[in-house]
Structure formats: structure tokens, C-alpha cells
Amino acid sequence: SKEIEDISEKIKQAVKEKTGIDIEREVVSL
């Protein structure tokens, strides 16, 4: 759903800011 996509995008951005790691692949695999 759109909400799930928005939440996962926010999580990706937060993790990337904190760790400098892009978790795109990990999120896609879920």
C-alpha cells in the first residue's frame, strides 16, 4: 500500500542518515 511505501522510505532515509548505508536492497528483499 502507499502507506507502507512511505514508511519504508522514511526508514531507509533515517538509516542512511545514521549509518551512511543505503538499505535499498534489504528493504526490497522483505
Secondary structure as UniProt FT lines:
FT   HELIX           2..19
FT   HELIX           24..29
//
